[in-house]
Amino acid sequence: MDKVFIEKCIEYKNSKNALLSILSNFECLKKINSKSKVLIKANLVSALPPEKGATTNYLLLSFLVEYLKNKGAKVVIGDSPGGQYNKSHLDHIYKITKMNETGAELNYNFNIKNTLNNKALFLKNFDYTSYIDDFDFKINFCKLKTHAMMKMSASVKNLYGTIPGLIKSEYHYRFPNHDDFANMLIDLNEYFKFDLNIVDAIIGMEGNGPTMGNPKKIGSIIASTNPYALDYICAKVINLNPNLVNTIVQSEKRGLFNHNEITLNEDINKFITKDFELIENAIDIKFYNHSLVGNVMSKVFENKPYCDKNSCIKCQKCKNICPKKAITMEKGYPVIDREKCIKCYCCQEFCPVGAMRVETNILNKILNRRFK
């Protein structure tokens, strides 16, 4: 039986009591003392200010830091966003996201460690940010957002930040299939086994997430020791069918949670944001993918990244970050080679102006509205 706890909270400045109420449910926090070294793995995906709704809010983090320091613990906030994994890049992100106002120490250990994990189903050999090994208690404090590739970014997806900077592109290349990528994320969660997972869902991000969508009031803080059960509840809260989220489907297949056995402290219907703008998903129609017709139909119905030329600033960041080198520039604008594209949506995620977007085929749009 996996327990998930949810609290209503409308504003960050008044979020302390709601957070403390959530924390009071977890026995694991009682072992933290003056000898404890606690890591808070935040979501610091990019250098975006708190009001954008893309990163874990600094005020909410500051209340957690205060709680942990009152127990005598040493507290460090860390992450490895996309881009260069070095001091100048991370300093900029810390400043813009206001991590330097949380009262915690900030991670500046940029060592990388390679490990062999024979227990993994997919990610048996990988590089990770070695600073994680320095802590005896680890908290995954993520943000609830839409995500073009995974449909939702919450607890499980946040641990992709354990992979150093630009090395993330290599893992997109290694796991182009979305189910395989989801299993890779699950392997990371199983390897690191964070002690507690908390979701900042006071203000989330809808639409063109996880970086260039719109901030959306959800009004909740959600937490669990099981990241998979937590994500299931998160999907419900934003009115997203959990069966469309690869990490949820694959973790349940692996027996890491059972959605029928989740207990929630409140009636979930009081927390659902029904008008949350999701990234429209390809309708789940089964084709015979080993046939010519099946392959053609699958390509017709799948979502694709595209460039809005009216917004594009011709910076070439999409071209430079693409793990499959599927983007070339013509007359200054990105052109995507559809045969090479693996639909990882790195171009969409890291476009600084939101010019790269998710394109949904017109037939899919019709079917989505027909079957909702």
N, C-alpha and C positions, 0 to 999 in steps of 0.2 A: 504494500500500500504506500504510494508516494504522496506526500503532503505538499501542497502548494498554498501559500498564503498571499492574500491580496488586501490592500488597504486603499481607500479612497483618499486622494490628495489632489487639490486643484492648483496650488501655487507652490513654487520652490521655496519662497521665503518662509512659508508656514509648513514645510515638509518634515521638520525635525520630529514631531510627535508621531506622525504616521510611520516614519522610518524606525523609530524606537519601538513602536508597537509591532512592526514586522520582525525586528531582531529578537524580541522577547520570546519568540516561538522556537528558537533554535538552541538546543542543548550544546551543540558543538562550540558555540561562542563562549561557553563557560570555562573552557580550558585556556583561553587567552589570558596572559598575565604579564608581569614586568619583564619576563625573559622572552616573550614572544616577538617574532619578526613577522609582520603581516604584509602581504602584497595585495594591493587592489589593482586588478587588471581592468582598466577602464576601456571604453570605446573612444579612441582618439583618432578616428579614421582619417581626418584631414584637418588643416588649419582653418576651421570654421568657428565663428563665434557662437556662444551658447544659445543665442536666440534663434539660430538656424535649426536647432533640434536634431543635429546629426551626431553629437557627442554626449557622453555622460555628463550631466550638468554638474558644474563645480560646486554649487551650493549644497546639493544633495550629497556630493562626495565629502564636503567639509563636515557635515553632520555625522557621517560615518567615521571620518577620521577622528573627530572629537570623542565619539563613543569609544573607539579603540584606544585612543591615548589615555582616556580616563581609566582604562584597565592597565595602563603602564606599558602598552605595546609600542614597539617601533613600527611606524607605518610608512610604506612606500607605494607610490602610484607609478605604474609603468604601462607601456604599450609599444608596439612596433607598427606604426602606420605604413601605408604604401609610400614608396619613394625611398630615398637614401636613409639608411639606418645609421645616423651619425648625430653628433651633438648639435650642430647648427640647424639641421632639419627638425629635430625633436624640440629644441629650444623654441623655435618659432611656433610649433604646434602647442607646446605647453603655455606659451604666452597668449596666443589667440583664444585658446579654450579655457584660459584662466585657471589652469592647474596649479599655478604658483600661489593661488589664493585659497587653496584647500587646507593648508596647515600640515600637509604631508611632505615627506621627502620625495623627490622625483628621481626616477631611475636614470643613471648615466653610465651604466655598465653595458657596453656594446659588444661584448664577447659573444661568439656564436659557437654552439656545441652540436656535434653530430651524434646521433644515437641509433642503435639497432633495437627495434621493438618487435620481437617475435610474436607477441600476443596480438599484434594488430592484424586486421583483416586486409587492409589496403596499404597503409603507410608504415611499412616495416623499417624503412631507413629514411631519416629526415634530419634537417638542421633546425635548431630552435634558438631562441634568445636565452642564453645561459643564466641570466640573472634570476630567472624563476626558481632555480635550484637553491637560492639563498634564503628561502622563506619556509617557515614551518606551518604557516596558515595562509591559505590563498582564497581570495574573494574575487569572483567574476562579476563585475558591475557593468552591465551592458546597457544598450539603448534599444528601444523597440522601434523598428523602422521597416519600410518596404525595402526589398532587395531584388534587383532585376534577375539575377541568376537563381537565387535560392528562394525567391518570393518574399522572404522575411528574414530580417537580421535581428537576432535576440541573443539568447544565452549561448547556444552551441556555436553559432557563426562567430561570436566574439573571440573565441580562442584561436581563430585564424591569425590573430595578432601575436601569437607566440612564434610565428614564422617570420624571420627577419626581413624587413623592407622589401627590396627588389627580388628576393628569392621567391616571394609569393608567385611571381609570374611563372617560375619553373613548375610550381605545383599545379597551376592551371593547365600548363602544357602536359604534365604527367597524367592529369585526371580530367580530360575534356568532357567525359560523360557526366551529366549532372548527378546521377545516382552515385557514381564512383567518387565524385567530389564531395558529396554529402557524407559518404562513408569515411573519406579521408578526414573530414572535420570531426566525425564521431571518434575516430581513432585518436585524434589529438585530445579530445575531452577525456577519453578513457585512460590515456597515458598520464595526463597531468592531474586528474582527479581533484579539481578545485573543491574546497570544503563547503563553500556556500556560493550560490548564484542569485544575484539581485538584478531586477530589471527597472531601469528608469523609464517609466511609462507615464510620467506626468505630462510632459510634452514629447510626442514622438514625431516621426516624419512619415508623411504619406506621399503618394505620387511617385515622382522620379527619384526615389531613394536608391542607395543609402546616403547620398551626399547632396544631391541637387533637387530634392523634393521640397515639399512645403511643411513647415512645423504644424503639428496638429495636436490639439488638447485631447488627451486620453483620460488623464486624471487618476492614474493608479501607480502604486509601487507594488511589485510582485516578486516573490522570492521562493526558493526551494533548494534543497540539497541535491535534487535530481534535475539536471539541466534539460533533459528531454521532456519530462512531464511539465516543466516550467514553460518550455516553448509551445507545448500543446495548448496550454492555457493562454499564452500570449496570442497565438493565432486566433483563438476564440474571441479574445478581447477586441481585436481589430476586425472581427467579422470575416476572417479568412478561413476557408476550408482547410483544416490541417492535412487532408489527403493531398493537397497541392504543394506541400512543403516537403522537399526531399529529405531533409534531415529528420523530420518527424516520422515520416514513413519508414525510412531505413533504420532508425533507432528502435522503433517498435518491432520491426522484423527481426532485429537482433536480440530482442527480449530485454531491452534496457529499461522499458517501462510498458505499462498496459493502460491505455487511456480510460478503460472501464474501471480501473482501480485507483484513479487519482481522487484524492479528497481535497476539497477546497473549503476554506473557512467561511466563505460567503457565497451567496447565490450569484453565479457568474452573470446572470441576465442583468444585474444592476450595473455591470461594468462594461458591457459591450458597446463599442462605438460603431453604430450601424452605418454611418455615412463616411467611414474611413475610405479614402481613395487608394485602392490597391493597384499594383501593376497587373494589368489584365493578363491572365494566364491562357495559354493554349488549351482549348478544350481537350479533355482526355479521351480521345477516340483511338481505338486500337486498330492499327493497320498491319498488314503483313509486310513487315519491314524488310524481309529478305527477298521480296519481289520488286520488280521495277515499279509497278503501280504503287506499292506500299511506300517505297522510298520517296517517290514523287509527292504522294499525298502528305507524308510526314513533313516534307520541306514546305509544302503549301501552308500547312496549319501552324508551323512553329513561329514563335516570336523572333525578332531580329533587331540588332542595334542599327540605328540610322543617324545621320547627321542633319540637324536643322541648320541650313546654311545661313539663315537670317540671324542666328545667334552665334555662329562659329567665329572665333577670333583668329583662326589659322595658327594656333600656337604649336601644333604638332604633338601635343602631349599624348593624344590617343594613339598616334602612330608609334611613338617611342615606348609606350607601356604595353602594347599588344603582345602577348606571349607567343602568338603564332605568326607574327609579322604579316598579318592579313590586311594591314592598312597602308595604302600609299597616298601621296598627296597629288592632286591634279588641280592646277590653277589655285593652289593654296588650300583647297578643301580636301578632307579625308574621303577616300573611296575604299569601300570594304570588299575584299575578295570573299564572296560567299562560300566558295569551296574550302577555303582555309579557315574561315571563322568558326570558332568552337562555342560561340555565344556565352563566353565567360563574363561579358559586360564590364571588363576592366576599363574599356574606353568610356563607357557611360558613367562608371563610378568615379573616375578621376578627372573627367572633363571639368575644368575650373569654372565654366559658365553654364553648364547644363545643356550644351548644344547636342551632345550625344544622348539619344533617347531610345526607348523600347518601342519598336514598331510591331503592331498586331495586325495580322492579315484581316481584310475586311470580312471574309467568311467566318473567321474566328470571332470577330466582334458581334456578328449577327447571332452566332450560336451561343456566345456568352450571354447575350441578352435574352435569348430564347429559353435557355435552360437554368437561368438564375432562380 
